[in-house]
Amino acid sequence: MASWSNINLQDSSSPLMEQLIFFHDHTLVILIVITVVVGYMMVTLIFNNMINRLLLEGQLIELIWTLLPALTLIFIALPSLRLLYLLDEVNNPLLTVKIIGHQWYWSYEYSDFLNVEFDSYMKPTVDLGVSEFRLIETDNHMILPFNTQVRLVITSSDVLHSWAMPSIGTKVDAVPGRLNQSSIMVNRPGLLYGQCSEICGANHSFMPIVIESVNNDMFLNWLKTY
C-alpha cells in the first residue's frame, strides 16, 4: 500500500499492473532522452555566437526533425494500445463479483454462489486492531483467491463512485443504471488497499476498499460460512 513520502508506483500485485509499470518506465526513458537532448541543444544555442548558414532552409534537417518525433510517438503508441486492449479483456473468468457503490460504503455480491453478499464499511478508529490502518480498514474484506481470473461487474445505487485498486492497476467508474466490467487476477496473497476515486459527497474519503487475497482452500472455507 502507499505510505508517507512514497512517490513511486505501488508494488504490483497483478500481471496487468506489472505491464503498466513496464510501460511507465518505457515512456519515462523516452521522455528523459528527449529532455536531455533538447536541453543540450538549447544550452549550446544560447552560448554559441556562431550561426550555421546550412541550418537555415535545410530540407534534410527538417525531414529529420519531422520523422524523429513521429517514430518516437510510434514507440510510445504501440505498447500503449496493447495495454488498452489488455485492460478491456475479460477472458474466461472463473469467478464473478458484483460491486455496488453507495453513499458511503461498498456492497459485494458473489454472483456464482447463493446468498453470498455483504456490505463493507470503513472501520471506526476505536475498533481498529494493533496491525490495522486508520481510515482505510474495512469491517468486511472482499475475499478473492489468488491466481484466479475474476470478473468485476461494477455499478452504483445513487451517485457516481469509482472502484480503484492501485496495486492491481484497476480503476472502474460506478455509474447509476450502468454496469461496467473489468477483469483482475491477483497473483500473490495478502491485503490490498484502495479507495473510492470519484468525489461522491461529504464522506467520499471514508469508503475504503480492502481485498484479502487467499488460497483456494481458504476461499472455499470462507464461502461455507454463508
Steps between C-alpha positions, in 0.01 A plus 500: 500500500603863464690654791626842599751665263464216249506658153540173311233268369380234740648152466294302255267226618374399156647432153310801363663738747841357407432592138387848603825550694705378201317745273556782750875428509516465122330837447708667771827394335384651168398825671833525685695453177291767323539742792877454516550539123273806472655657811852444364406658166341802670802561721746471210290740289484755782876504560606462137558825309557322169220443247491195275384637164424146376251451785265765360263384228645148524260242353693203642501626858128581478432147377700355789331704773160406355570127478665463843196620701273283284714192572511591868120517514478159333731350765266639767168427324553131422548378860232744611242349263600152612438598860163656418382172348634304799309728739171427321559128455275266701585144397349194671462629857470233770321733741266797467456768766244779477605821677243768586599846621288680758528820699730412664591131495542210257283192455636173357299220342663172395269417210622141458385402850167528681456754782863617498465875528607755760563868562846640566527808721805687621606376842474768773828602662389374842450147358838471328735219594873539563602420140213679324516834321295808580243623243577220254394186685158340444279282717448248216777431250445399141635143501655375174711194414836592350613380156134495396342703221222709656238702314382817674158646418478847650207738541360758741169540683505878535779724365826454311766298681825347381638165616878537495775261606844642406709189572307295241468782246120523509275805513140462383224760525181397680218669307132485606295294255806366321711185540870548438721194468862428576724201555768452765735225613686540828823302483601492867330469839458793737295811565457759224368849574310743281245780523214662314658725237200707397381786719161367609397717792587602854642161604680424175829457689348241733407211270819293468547171317689200636567181302614199697678264263504139626557150362215291360449294817465809719262653247278189502503492879392865503213421261376230737437762767208638292 
